[in-house]
C-alpha cells in the first residue's frame, strides 16, 4: 500500500478545490490524503487530548506519523533518553490505531556510535509498537556496520531528497515499511518538483510497493505550499485518485 501526504495539513487558498468539506482544516485535508507527518512534535509538546481530537477528525483508515522531539535527537543527542521517549509515547497515545509510525531525524553533526544508538533504539522499541524510521544525516550512518542495528530494531532508513549525505536518497533494506521525505530541490522547503521528477519518484514507490511493505511518501516542501500540489499530482500519477 502506498500512502501520499504532506508534512502538516495547511491548505493554501489556491488549493481549496483539491479538497472536500470538513469541520476543520485537518478534516478537509483527510478528504484528499490518507497520511500526514506531524512535524510540530519536534518543536514542542502537545496536550494528550490534542492527539485524541486529531484522531477523531479523520477517517478510520487515515494514519499519522509523528516526529520525535528535538529534545531527544538534537539536544540530548540520543544519550540517556529513555524517560523522554516514554513521555513522548504517552503524549501521542491518543492517536490509537491511527498512529502510523514514528520519525527520528538526526542532526547532521551526529556520528554513529554503536553503544549510544543501540541503547536509544532499544528504548524506542520498548516504548513503541508502531513502525519506526530514521533519517540520519551524517555519513557514518550509511556504513555497512550500521546495517545490523537497523535489522535488529526493525528500523527503516528514510529515503530523503535532496540526499544529504550521498546515499541518503535510497531507502534502507530493513524495517517493516518504506518512508520517503521530499524536502524540495534544489532549494529545500521552497522548491516544487516537476513532473519528470515525480514520474521517477512514482517508479521508486511502485518498486517498493512490490516488496509488499507499506510505503509512505511525505512532501516537506511547504514554505510556498508546493507540498500539497506535488502530493496531489503524484497521487494522480499512481492512480490513487
Secondary structure, 3 states (H helix, E strand, C coil): CEEEEEECCCCCHHHHHHCCCCCCHHHHHCCCCCEEEECHHHHCCCCHHHHHHHHHCCCCCCEEEEECCHHHHHHCCCCCCHHHHHHHHHHHHHHHHHEEEEEEECCCCCCCCHHHHHHHHHHHHHHCCCCEEEECCCHHHHCHHHHHHHHHHCEEECEEECCCCCCCCCCCCCCCEEEEEECCCCCCCCCCCCHHHHHHHHHHHHHHHCCCCEEEEEECCCCCCHHHHHHHHHHHHCCCC
